[in-house]
Amino acid sequence: MMDLAVLTLGHEERLEDLLAGYDADGRESADRTAIRTWWSLRSLTAARWLLEHGFDPDAPGCEFDVLRARMDDPAP
């Protein structure tokens, strides 16, 4: 699930397209909750690193935007 999350981080609108191809080959269904959880964990971890190194994780399109999107998007 982490690999699928990496491919879609910041491009959540592509998740369903990716999962359609992933699920098409007979594998078990992907865990959307695990993917969304990883997006949040990765963003929190990266935000700390960015702050410690003088970058702004609140800049448009950066880590805090990913976290805000998670708050607005109810889990399925």
N, C-alpha and C positions, 0 to 999 in steps of 0.2 A: 504494500500500500504506500510505503514511503516513496518509492520510485514514481508511482502515479501522482502522488502529491507534488513531488519535485517538478514534474512536467507541467503541472497546471497551476502552480503557485502564481498568483497575480493575474491569472487568466481563468478564473473559475467558470466563466461561460463556456469553456472548452471541455469541462469535466465530462459531461454527458456524451460528447462525441468520442472522447478517449475511451470511456467505459464501454461504449457500444462496440468498439473494435476489440477491446480487451475481453469482454464477455462473449464475443462471437465465436471464439475458438474452443468453447466447451469448458473453460476453467470455471471455478467457483465465482460467484458474483463478488464484485469488489465491495469493500466495506467503506461506504461514503462517509460514515461517522469518523472512522480512523483517518481518512484523508483530510477531512475538515479539521480534526484535532491536530494533525501534523502541521497544517497551514498555520494555525494559531501558535503552536509551540515554536516553530521555526521563526515566525515573525517576532515573538517575544525575545527569543535568544539573539536574533540579529539586531533588534532594537538596542539591547544592552551593549552589544559590541559597537554599534554605530555611535551611541552616546559616549562611550569610553574613549573613542578615537576621534571625537570632534565632528562627527557627522550628524545630520538632522533626520531622525527616522520619521518625523512628522511632515517632511517635504511631500508635495503632491506625488502620489503613486508609490510612496515608500511604505515601510512596515506598518505604520499606524493606520494607513488607509486599508491595508489588508485586514487588520484586526477590526476596524470599523465595519468593513463589509461582512465580517463574520457575525457581528452583533445584529446587523440588519437582516441577515439571511437566516430564517428559521431552519433548524435541522429537519431533514425529512423523517 
